[in-house]
Structure formats: structure tokens, C-alpha cells
């Protein structure tokens, strides 16, 4: 994760006396939730959790290897990043970064600071892109130093990294979302679609 994720925070900013919470992150995300103004705010609201989000960074940065692969660009290529932190009952639980190809989204309203209104999905569609398919990959791993500081993790705590690559109906990578979740603060329900498989 890029160093800009810190957003001005330093280790211990959140305080060790804050209550720990558990939030749900469904896999795959329900279409109605995915299309809402904020996936996290909608999910947390359904769980009776007081949710908040803060934009940490909007701008260009070099593509890491796994993000470059999903966006079909060369590692190190300049891409657009939109990084925000999610809080549940004032406890940091996730850092989510949306990545976009500059040759597709450079110079568009998605490059502007702040949250896209009414939603990021609507902003993508307003530019003429239609959803075709998505792939999600979940990885559990130790946090980087920056991730541990921003999420206020105790020594030994892990994170769960979810990378969701969204492609248009024309098979163009239009949105890669990387979510870094504090593993001890999440449950990941996985729902099977009716008729898609057998017992």
C-alpha cells in the first residue's frame, strides 16, 4: 500500500482504549449494496453500526504488480488512486482504494478530490461504461507497517486483502478495488446463488 494511505495519522492516534467492533463484508457483494452510494455505509447501517468514512488521497501513483495485472498495465505505470478509510463506531476497520487506468479515466470527474456523488458506480456509468463482470480475490496476510499504523492493529494482528477487478461489457478494466480489512474486526459471509450449484 502506498505511503499516502497514512492521511496524516501516526501510530497511536486512535488510542488503545477504543472499543473493538466486528463488521460484515459479504462475498460477493449484493448488487443493491454494490450500487449504493457507499458499500460500507450501507453494510454497516444494516448491522446497526455507526459508520463513517474519510477520504485520504485522490491522485496519481505507480501501479503495484497485482494492481497492474488487474488493470492490464505495466507495473509502475501511472494510475489514478482514490483511497479512503472506513470507521465503525469510531474504530478504523478498513482502508479501501479504487484504482483506474489513466488512459481511460484521466481528466475525468473521478480525478477530482472528495467523494463522487451520488456514487462512484454512477460516476463510472456517467462516463459511458457498463458493467460486464467482476473477479474477487481474498488473501490473509500480516500487515505492512503503514497498514498496521492506520488500522491501529496490535502486534500479531493480520489483515485480509480483497481485490475486486471490475470489467466493462467490452472487457475493459474499469475499476479495481483493493480493500485492506483488519482481520479481527471482520466476518466474511459467503452466499451461494440459488441454482448455481448442488450440495
C-alpha positions in Angstrom: 0.0 0.0 0.0 1.3 3.4 -0.9 2.6 5.6 2.0 -0.1 8.2 1.2 -2.5 5.9 3.0 -1.5 7.4 6.3 -3.5 10.5 5.6 -1.7 12.4 8.4 -2.2 9.8 11.1 0.6 8.5 13.3 0.7 5.2 15.3 -1.4 5.6 18.4 -3.6 8.3 17.0 -6.6 6.1 17.5 -5.8 5.2 21.1 -5.6 1.7 22.6 -8.7 2.2 24.7 -11.1 2.3 21.8 -13.7 -0.5 21.7 -13.2 -3.2 19.1 -16.1 -3.9 16.7 -16.9 -6.6 14.2 -18.4 -5.7 10.8 -19.6 -7.9 8.0 -18.2 -7.9 4.4 -20.3 -10.1 2.1 -18.6 -12.0 -0.7 -19.7 -11.5 -3.4 -21.3 -8.1 -2.7 -25.1 -7.9 -3.2 -25.9 -5.9 -6.4 -28.1 -3.5 -4.4 -25.3 -2.8 -1.9 -22.7 -2.5 -4.7 -24.8 0.1 -6.4 -25.5 2.2 -3.3 -23.8 5.5 -2.5 -21.3 3.6 -0.3 -20.9 -0.1 0.1 -19.5 0.2 3.6 -22.0 2.7 4.9 -24.9 0.5 3.6 -23.5 -2.7 5.0 -22.7 -1.1 8.4 -26.1 0.6 8.6 -27.8 -2.8 8.1 -25.8 -4.1 11.1 -26.7 -1.2 13.4 -23.2 0.1 13.4 -22.4 3.9 13.3 -20.3 4.2 10.2 -18.1 6.9 8.9 -15.6 7.3 6.0 -12.7 9.7 5.3 -11.0 10.3 2.0 -7.3 10.0 2.4 -5.9 10.6 -1.1 -7.0 11.2 -4.7 -4.4 11.4 -7.3 -1.8 9.5 -9.4 0.5 6.8 -8.1 2.6 4.0 -9.7 0.7 0.7 -10.1 1.9 -2.2 -7.8 2.3 -5.5 -9.5 -1.0 -7.1 -8.6 -3.0 -3.9 -9.4 -1.2 -3.5 -12.7 -2.1 -7.1 -13.6 -5.8 -6.5 -12.9 -5.8 -3.2 -14.8 -3.7 -4.7 -17.6 -1.0 -2.1 -17.4 2.7 -2.4 -16.8 3.9 -2.4 -13.1 4.9 1.1 -12.2 2.6 2.7 -14.8 0.9 5.8 -13.5 -2.7 5.1 -12.4 -5.4 7.0 -10.6 -5.9 6.1 -6.9 -8.9 7.1 -4.7 -8.1 6.0 -1.1 -10.5 6.2 1.8 -10.6 4.9 5.4 -13.7 3.3 6.9 -14.6 3.6 10.6 -17.2 1.6 12.6 -18.2 3.2 15.9 -15.1 5.4 15.5 -12.8 2.4 15.1 -10.8 2.1 11.9 -11.7 -1.2 10.2 -10.8 -0.9 6.5 -8.8 1.1 4.0 -10.3 0.9 0.5 -8.6 2.1 -2.6 -10.2 2.4 -6.0 -7.7 2.2 -8.9 -8.3 3.4 -12.5 -6.3 3.5 -15.7 -5.2 7.0 -16.6 -5.8 6.4 -20.3 -9.4 5.7 -19.6 -10.2 8.0 -16.7 -7.5 10.7 -16.7 -9.0 14.2 -16.8 -12.5 13.0 -15.8 -14.5 13.9 -12.7 -13.1 10.8 -11.0 -9.8 12.7 -10.6 -11.3 15.4 -8.5 -10.9 15.3 -4.7 -13.7 14.2 -2.4 -16.3 11.6 -2.8 -18.1 11.1 -6.2 -21.8 12.0 -6.0 -24.2 10.3 -6.0 -21.9 7.3 -6.1 -18.6 6.1 -7.6 -20.6 3.5 -9.6 -22.8 6.2 -11.0 -19.8 8.3 -11.9 -18.3 5.4 -13.9 -21.5 4.8 -15.7 -21.9 8.5 -16.5 -18.7 8.2 -18.5 -20.3 5.6 -20.7 -19.0 2.3 -19.1 -21.3 -0.6 -18.4 -20.6 -3.4 -16.0 -19.8 -6.8 -17.5 -18.2 -9.0 -14.9 -16.0 -8.9 -11.8 -13.5 -11.2 -10.1 -12.6 -11.1 -6.4 -9.6 -12.5 -4.7 -9.2 -12.7 -0.9 -5.8 -13.0 0.8 -5.0 -13.1 4.5 -1.5 -11.8 5.4 0.5 -9.8 8.0 0.0 -6.1 7.6 2.6 -3.7 6.3 3.9 -1.1 8.8 1.7 1.6 7.3 -1.4 -0.6 7.3 -0.8 -1.6 11.0 -0.5 2.1 11.9 -3.5 3.3 10.0 -5.8 0.5 11.2 -4.4 0.7 14.8 -3.5 -3.0 14.8 -2.0 -4.8 17.8 1.2 -6.7 17.3 0.4 -10.1 15.7 -2.9 -9.0 14.1 -3.4 -9.8 10.4 -5.3 -8.1 7.6 -7.5 -9.6 4.9 -6.8 -8.1 1.5 -9.7 -8.2 -1.0 -9.0 -7.2 -4.6 -12.1 -6.8 -6.8 -11.4 -6.3 -10.5 -14.4 -5.0 -12.4 -14.6 -5.1 -16.2 -16.9 -3.4 -18.7 -19.3 -5.2 -21.1 -16.5 -4.6 -23.6 -14.0 -6.4 -21.2 -12.1 -3.2 -20.4 -10.8 -2.9 -16.8 -12.8 0.0 -15.4 -12.4 -0.4 -11.6 -10.1 -2.3 -9.3 -11.0 -2.0 -5.7 -8.4 -3.1 -3.1 -9.8 -3.3 0.5 -7.5 -3.9 3.4 -9.6 -5.2 6.3 -8.5 -5.6 9.9 -9.0 -9.3 10.2 -10.0 -9.3 13.8 -12.8 -6.8 13.1 -14.5 -8.6 10.2 -16.6 -11.6 9.3 -16.9 -12.5 5.7 -20.3 -14.2 4.9 -20.2 -16.0 1.5 -23.6 -16.5 -0.1 -24.3 -19.0 -2.9 -26.7 -18.1 -5.6 -29.8 -20.3 -5.8 -29.5 -22.9 -8.5 -25.8 -22.3 -9.2 -24.6 -25.5 -7.6 -25.6 -28.6 -5.7 -24.9 -29.7 -2.1 
